């Protein structure tokens, strides 16, 4: 039986063209980009070329791009680095209750260091209010961190409005755009953002490589120390295969963005249509914002069927879905995002995230809905 992978929000299959680039790097290029001999210079050209490519497609200057090990490090570097650089101005940070744990746990660490953190609520669709952000601002506020799009329900946040507000008040603004890349047009020079986090393995690139946009002039203290790589902002030997693979993935994602969005919307529409046909409107509920959403993430609750039991039954049918963030999907705890949305208990305890991507088809969506119907009939008896 062929397996159906619907957990692209956790990690995506590497695109064949990206794999070719990575294979070439692993077998032909092995120099250290900090070495001065010919192998080192070749490695340096690869890293700089990857940086130029990514910067070109994302609309920023190459020196505003910092390679990291992934989205989590990018979030950590932005929050800890910006906080350390502005401690003389204040120790108040604003974020939201629906952020990825890479942000929330970093904020908890900052609290242990004496910072005051305001965790803003979301509405029942997972969207944050700009007026709430404005009301939370204080004279000692130095940083705001709000994700571009939520990784569990797909809700897109009003980051441009929040960014303009932050700029007007002289407050730095960080955005976790890990899920948005490849699904939402991003031109960094046009956005009122100081820091933006990215990860390659969410867009059919390799795992273990990410990036942080740091607006020219935005303060940032490094979090790890050693060499002077990444203009002194992130020490450590650069990953040639990772950087080159990430650059190729960004190129493919940017060039095929509209096609990817249309395909994701088609898959989403097919799954919802089939669920309505087979399960009925009262048999499921879509969690998230009906207007502002990523088409590739669909969070659905099936009242009467506990999340863990549903996931186990889907897995037995070789359908890979998730309960939320990949960092916590091994836990039986109820999603902090859905709790922050204040959903009813029956929806909290029965939510499943289906996230689509490369390789998924309409026929698979029809099959998934069919299996969901069968499983629900069995569980609800």
Helices and strands as residue ranges (DSSP letters): E 4-5, H 16-28, H 38-58, G 62-64, E 65-68, H 71-85, E 92-96, H 101-112, E 116-120, H 130-136, E 141-145, H 159-168, E 172-176, G 188-190, E 195-199, G 200-202, E 210-214, G 230-232, H 240-255, H 257-278, G 281-283, E 285-287, E 297-301, H 307-316, E 319-320, H 336-340, H 345-348, E 351-355, H 362-379
